[in-house]
Amino acid sequence: MKRDWAKVGAMTDVKIVRDWDPDIFHRRVLELESKGYTARRETYRITAEMNPDTGEVIHLHSIELVKLEPEP
């Protein structure tokens, strides 16, 4: 089920998770989801970037997660 984010209302908190290591990335996303955040799957991206430490081109994973205010 795809959520229409324009109709959701106020958001209390937005997190952006970015990491080159897919295991660490997915672990961080799961940790935030267990704390009540919802992944905005349409923002999930994998982009080729250069690791500044090694100069190697690797894949950067990123996604937005939101924690919504409870509805009154």
N, C-alpha and C positions, 0 to 999 in steps of 0.2 A: 504494500500500500504506500503510495507516494503522498507525502504531506505537502499541502500548499502553504509554504512559509509566509507568503504575503498576508494570509488570513489568520496567522497564529496569534498575533498580538505582541505584547511586550515580552522581551527576553531579559532574564536577569543576568546571564553570563554567557559569554562566547569564548571558546578556546579553539586555537588552531594548533593541530599536532603536525609536526614536520620531522621526518627523520630519514636518513639514508639507509638504515638497517631495517628491513621489513619486519623482522621479529620484534624489535624494540618498538617500532611504529604501532604494530597491531596490539602489543601488550599495553601500550599507553592508551590507545583507543578503548580497549576493553576495560581498563581501570577507570577511565572517565565515565564510560557507560554504566559501570557498576555504581557510580556515585550520582546517577540520575541525569547524566548528559545524554543527548540524542544526537547521533551522527547525521549530518546533512549529506547524504550519500551523493547528491548531485555536485558537491564540491570536491569529491575525491579526485585527486590528480596524481599521476606518476610522470615526472619530468626528468629528462636527462640533464644533469648538472655536473660541474667539476668539483670534486672534493678539494677544499682549499688546503688540506693537510698533505695530500698525496699527488694532486694534479690529475688524478684518474677520473674519467667520466663515469659517473654512477647514477643510479636512479633515486630521485628524491620523492618520497611519498608524503602527501599532505591531505588534510581533511579538516573541515570545521565541525565543531560540536557545540550544541547549545543546551543550556539548562533553562527551562521555561518557568515562569512564575506560575504558581498554582492558580487555577481559575476561581474567582469568588463564588 
